[in-house]
């Protein structure tokens, strides 16, 4: 059986989900993990039974047996290490955001094309069963023509955002605050629902976080889609008290989509996360029903794409388009004007 040997660069919290998933994939083998932080890499080594650990990621890139590299590092290293990995002949899975800006993302794609190697973007929200179901409902026009969406990401990242020594939310290492961070997930999901964005008007500030070296903790954006949908998106890393269920950083995600013949409502963590309303009729699904119907796993999907030369559900080009929207969001914040994309 063909196995893909995987090297993981970065041993922080974001690597854990990938390592846990990779351990369960028969056609994947974790060949090593690299991180300059000895405590972090040894912790993951012990937890996941990884025999090889390196302080310098370049040793993994020099290993000709490693086929695929996962980038689980801060945003500012995505382009640098990604290009180095591609030029070393590795396929790459990059955590979101693809880069610090669209220009860097395009540089990564070119390196991928020049090396004839795959560049995957780990946009896990594309693989969430609830989101897959909504895309299906919209495509089938189950609510007629969608024309408006109200959406939000409500999170509590106060600990890391208030730590001036943590890279999270800094301009130089993160590229910005909540917009480039979890905003990437939300913007990509909205574009997977409604297509290309034509323009954006955005407002953001650091309203609650005290650390002066951090960027925006809260943002509001208004998008016009080329297909005729208007959407608002609210983002925050500062919601220490909220209605949403507990989970990763207490994050809550919501989409309310209105169409000419009905509406779709998603609230993550609810017993019935998706409700479709048509007149007085409500159709709903549980998370278990949706997970059974859409069992797609992101990491096994990437391995399958490599072995069988398949096109991924989410592409590097998709990641670039999201970066272009994020760049426009920051330009809008800076100028106070609506920006064409």
C-alpha positions as CSV (number, residue, x, y, z in Angstrom):
1,X,0.0,0.0,0.0
2,X,1.3,3.4,-1.0
3,X,1.9,5.6,2.0
4,X,2.5,9.3,2.1
5,X,5.3,10.3,4.5
6,X,4.5,13.5,6.3
7,X,6.6,16.1,8.0
8,X,5.0,18.5,10.4
9,X,6.6,22.0,10.9
10,X,5.3,23.7,14.1
11,X,4.3,21.9,17.3
12,X,1.9,24.4,18.7
13,X,-1.8,23.9,19.4
14,X,-2.8,24.0,15.7
15,X,-0.7,21.0,14.9
16,X,-2.6,18.7,17.3
17,X,-5.7,18.4,15.2
18,X,-3.7,17.5,12.2
19,X,-1.5,15.0,14.1
20,X,-4.5,13.3,15.6
21,X,-6.1,13.0,12.2
22,X,-3.0,11.8,10.4
23,X,-2.4,9.0,13.0
24,X,-5.8,7.6,12.0
25,X,-5.1,7.6,8.2
26,X,-3.7,4.2,7.0
27,X,-2.1,5.8,3.9
28,X,-0.3,8.5,5.9
29,X,2.9,8.1,8.1
30,X,4.1,10.9,10.3
31,X,7.9,10.9,9.6
32,X,8.9,13.8,11.9
33,X,8.0,17.0,13.6
34,X,10.1,20.2,13.8
35,X,9.9,23.2,16.1
36,X,12.6,25.3,17.8
37,X,10.7,25.0,21.0
38,X,12.0,21.8,22.6
39,X,9.2,21.5,25.1
40,X,6.5,21.8,22.4
41,X,8.0,19.3,20.0
42,X,8.8,16.7,22.7
43,X,5.2,17.1,24.0
44,X,3.8,16.3,20.6
45,X,6.3,13.5,20.1
46,X,5.3,11.8,23.3
47,X,1.6,12.3,22.7
48,X,1.5,11.0,19.2
49,X,4.4,8.6,19.2
50,X,6.5,10.5,16.8
51,X,10.1,9.1,16.9
52,X,11.8,11.9,15.0
53,X,12.0,15.5,16.2
54,X,14.0,18.3,14.9
55,X,14.8,21.8,16.1
56,X,15.4,23.0,12.5
57,X,12.6,22.4,10.0
58,X,15.2,22.4,7.1
59,X,16.3,18.9,8.1
60,X,12.8,17.7,7.3
61,X,12.9,19.5,3.9
62,X,16.3,17.8,3.2
63,X,14.7,14.4,3.8
64,X,14.0,13.0,0.3
65,X,11.5,10.4,1.8
66,X,9.1,13.0,3.1
67,X,6.4,13.6,0.5
68,X,4.2,16.2,2.3
69,X,4.8,19.0,4.7
70,X,2.3,20.6,7.0
71,X,2.9,24.2,7.9
72,X,1.5,24.8,11.5
73,X,3.5,27.9,12.1
74,X,2.6,31.6,12.7
75,X,1.3,33.5,9.6
76,X,4.5,35.4,8.8
77,X,6.3,32.1,8.2
78,X,3.8,30.6,5.8
79,X,5.2,32.1,2.6
80,X,8.9,31.7,3.6
81,X,8.8,28.1,4.7
82,X,6.1,27.2,2.1
83,X,8.2,28.4,-0.8
84,X,11.3,26.6,0.6
85,X,9.3,23.4,1.0
86,X,7.9,23.5,-2.5
87,X,11.4,24.3,-4.0
88,X,12.7,21.3,-2.0
89,X,10.2,19.1,-3.9
90,X,7.6,18.7,-1.1
91,X,3.9,19.0,-1.4
92,X,2.5,21.4,1.2
93,X,-0.6,21.7,3.4
94,X,-0.7,25.3,4.7
95,X,-2.8,26.4,7.7
96,X,-5.0,29.4,7.1
97,X,-4.5,32.2,6.2
98,X,-2.5,31.1,3.2
99,X,-0.1,34.1,3.7
100,X,0.1,37.6,5.2
101,X,-1.4,39.1,2.0
102,X,-2.4,38.2,-1.6
103,X,1.1,39.0,-3.0
104,X,2.7,36.5,-0.7
105,X,0.0,33.9,-1.5
106,X,0.6,34.4,-5.2
107,X,4.3,33.8,-4.7
108,X,3.5,30.5,-3.0
109,X,1.2,29.4,-5.8
110,X,3.9,30.2,-8.4
111,X,6.4,28.2,-6.4
112,X,3.9,25.3,-6.4
113,X,3.4,25.6,-10.2
114,X,7.2,25.9,-10.9
115,X,8.0,22.8,-8.8
116,X,4.9,20.9,-10.0
117,X,4.0,20.2,-6.5
118,X,0.6,20.5,-4.7
119,X,-0.2,23.4,-2.4
120,X,-3.2,22.7,-0.2
121,X,-4.9,25.2,2.1
122,X,-6.2,23.7,5.4
123,X,-9.5,25.6,5.3
124,X,-11.4,23.2,7.6
125,X,-14.7,25.1,7.4
126,X,-15.1,23.8,3.9
127,X,-15.3,20.3,5.3
128,X,-17.8,21.0,8.1
129,X,-21.0,19.0,7.4
130,X,-23.3,21.9,8.2
131,X,-21.5,24.1,5.7
132,X,-21.6,21.4,3.0
133,X,-25.3,21.0,3.6
134,X,-25.9,24.8,3.2
135,X,-23.9,24.8,-0.1
136,X,-26.1,22.0,-1.3
137,X,-29.3,23.8,-0.3
138,X,-28.2,27.0,-2.0
139,X,-27.1,25.2,-5.2
140,X,-30.4,23.4,-5.4
141,X,-32.2,26.7,-4.8
142,X,-34.2,25.2,-2.0
143,X,-34.9,28.7,-0.7
144,X,-35.2,30.2,-4.2
145,X,-32.6,32.9,-5.0
146,X,-30.5,33.9,-2.0
147,X,-30.3,37.7,-1.6
148,X,-29.1,38.5,2.0
149,X,-26.9,36.9,4.6
150,X,-26.2,38.0,8.2
151,X,-23.2,36.2,9.7
152,X,-20.8,36.3,12.7
153,X,-17.9,34.7,14.4
154,X,-18.0,35.3,18.1
155,X,-14.8,34.3,19.9
156,X,-12.9,34.8,23.2
157,X,-9.1,35.1,22.5
158,X,-8.5,37.6,25.3
159,X,-5.7,35.6,26.9
160,X,-3.5,35.4,23.8
161,X,-4.5,38.8,22.5
162,X,-3.7,40.4,25.8
163,X,-0.3,38.8,25.9
164,X,2.1,41.2,24.3
165,X,4.7,38.4,23.8
166,X,2.3,36.2,21.9
167,X,2.3,36.5,18.1
168,X,-1.5,36.3,17.9
169,X,-3.0,39.5,16.6
170,X,0.3,41.4,15.9
171,X,0.8,43.2,12.7
172,X,4.4,41.8,12.1
173,X,3.7,38.1,12.7
174,X,-0.1,37.7,12.2
175,X,-0.7,40.3,9.6
176,X,-3.5,41.8,11.6
177,X,-6.1,40.8,14.1
178,X,-9.4,39.0,13.9
179,X,-10.0,39.8,10.2
180,X,-7.0,37.9,8.8
181,X,-7.3,35.2,11.5
182,X,-10.8,33.7,11.9
183,X,-12.2,36.2,9.4
184,X,-10.4,34.0,6.8
185,X,-12.7,31.1,7.7
186,X,-15.8,33.1,7.5
187,X,-15.0,34.9,4.2
188,X,-14.0,31.7,2.5
189,X,-17.3,30.1,3.7
190,X,-19.4,33.0,2.4
191,X,-17.6,32.8,-1.0
192,X,-18.3,29.1,-1.1
193,X,-22.0,29.9,-0.6
194,X,-22.4,32.9,-2.9
195,X,-19.4,33.1,-5.3
196,X,-17.1,36.1,-5.9
197,X,-17.2,39.3,-3.9
198,X,-17.4,42.5,-5.9
199,X,-16.7,45.1,-3.1
200,X,-16.4,45.5,0.6
201,X,-16.9,48.2,3.3
202,X,-15.1,47.4,6.6
203,X,-14.7,48.9,10.0
204,X,-12.4,47.5,12.7
205,X,-10.8,48.5,16.0
206,X,-9.0,47.2,19.1
207,X,-11.9,47.9,21.5
208,X,-11.3,45.6,24.4
209,X,-7.8,44.1,24.2
210,X,-5.3,46.1,26.3
211,X,-2.0,45.0,24.7
212,X,-0.9,48.0,22.6
213,X,1.0,45.9,20.1
214,X,-2.1,44.0,19.0
215,X,-4.4,44.8,16.0
216,X,-8.2,44.8,15.8
217,X,-10.2,42.6,18.2
218,X,-13.5,43.4,16.6
219,X,-14.7,44.1,13.0
220,X,-17.8,44.6,10.9
221,X,-17.8,44.1,7.2
222,X,-20.4,44.5,4.4
223,X,-19.9,42.6,1.2
224,X,-21.6,42.9,-2.2
225,X,-21.4,39.6,-4.2
226,X,-21.3,39.6,-8.0
227,X,-24.2,37.2,-8.0
228,X,-26.5,39.7,-6.3
229,X,-26.2,38.8,-2.6
230,X,-25.6,41.4,0.2
231,X,-23.9,40.0,3.3
232,X,-22.8,41.4,6.6
233,X,-20.1,39.7,8.7
234,X,-19.3,40.5,12.4
235,X,-16.1,39.2,14.0
236,X,-14.7,39.5,17.5
237,X,-12.0,38.0,19.6
238,X,-13.3,39.8,22.7
239,X,-16.6,38.1,23.6
240,X,-15.9,36.9,27.1
241,X,-19.6,36.5,27.7
242,X,-21.7,35.1,24.9
243,X,-24.8,32.9,24.1
244,X,-22.9,30.4,22.0
245,X,-21.9,27.0,23.4
246,X,-18.4,26.3,24.8
247,X,-15.8,25.0,22.4
248,X,-12.5,26.2,20.9
249,X,-12.0,29.6,22.5
250,X,-15.7,29.7,23.1
251,X,-16.2,30.4,19.4
252,X,-19.7,30.8,18.0
253,X,-20.5,30.8,14.3
254,X,-23.9,31.9,12.8
255,X,-25.3,32.3,9.3
256,X,-28.8,33.6,8.5
257,X,-29.5,33.3,4.8
258,X,-32.6,34.8,3.2
259,X,-34.0,33.7,-0.2
260,X,-37.0,34.5,-2.3
261,X,-38.7,31.2,-1.2
262,X,-37.3,30.5,2.3
263,X,-34.4,31.0,4.7
264,X,-31.6,29.0,6.1
265,X,-30.3,29.4,9.7
266,X,-27.2,27.9,11.1
267,X,-26.0,28.2,14.8
268,X,-23.1,26.0,15.6
269,X,-23.4,23.8,18.7
270,X,-27.2,23.7,18.8
271,X,-29.1,20.4,18.9
272,X,-30.4,21.3,15.5
273,X,-27.7,23.5,14.0
274,X,-29.5,24.0,10.6
275,X,-33.1,25.1,10.2
276,X,-34.7,25.7,6.9
277,X,-37.8,27.9,7.0
278,X,-40.5,27.9,4.2
279,X,-43.7,29.7,5.3
280,X,-44.8,27.9,8.5
281,X,-42.8,24.8,7.7
282,X,-39.4,24.2,9.3
283,X,-37.0,21.4,8.3
284,X,-34.1,20.8,10.6
285,X,-31.1,18.4,11.0
286,X,-29.0,17.3,13.9
287,X,-25.2,17.4,13.8
288,X,-25.1,13.6,13.9
289,X,-27.4,13.3,10.9
290,X,-25.2,15.7,8.9
291,X,-21.9,14.1,9.9
292,X,-23.3,10.7,8.8
293,X,-24.4,12.1,5.5
294,X,-21.2,14.1,4.8
295,X,-18.3,12.1,6.3
296,X,-15.5,14.1,4.5
297,X,-12.3,14.4,6.5
298,X,-10.0,17.2,5.5
299,X,-6.6,15.5,6.1
300,X,-7.6,12.1,4.5
301,X,-9.0,14.2,1.6
302,X,-5.5,15.8,1.0
303,X,-3.8,12.4,1.2
304,X,-6.4,10.9,-1.3
305,X,-5.8,13.9,-3.6
306,X,-2.1,13.2,-3.6
307,X,-2.3,9.4,-4.1
308,X,-5.0,9.6,-6.8
309,X,-4.2,13.0,-8.3
310,X,-7.6,14.5,-7.5
311,X,-8.6,18.2,-7.3
312,X,-9.1,19.3,-3.7
313,X,-12.4,20.6,-2.4
314,X,-10.6,23.9,-1.6
315,X,-7.7,25.1,-3.7
316,X,-4.8,27.4,-3.3
317,X,-6.5,29.7,-5.8
318,X,-9.4,29.9,-3.4
319,X,-7.0,30.9,-0.7
320,X,-5.6,33.7,-2.9
321,X,-9.1,35.1,-3.6
322,X,-9.8,35.2,0.2
323,X,-6.5,37.0,0.7
324,X,-7.5,39.6,-1.9
325,X,-10.7,40.2,0.0
326,X,-8.8,40.5,3.3
327,X,-6.4,43.0,1.7
328,X,-9.4,45.0,0.5
329,X,-11.0,44.9,4.0
330,X,-7.8,46.4,5.6
331,X,-7.7,49.0,2.8
332,X,-11.3,49.9,3.5
333,X,-10.6,50.2,7.3
334,X,-7.7,52.5,6.5
335,X,-9.5,54.7,4.0
336,X,-13.0,54.6,5.3
337,X,-14.2,53.8,1.7
338,X,-15.9,50.9,0.0
339,X,-13.2,49.0,-2.0
340,X,-13.7,47.2,-5.3
341,X,-12.1,43.8,-5.5
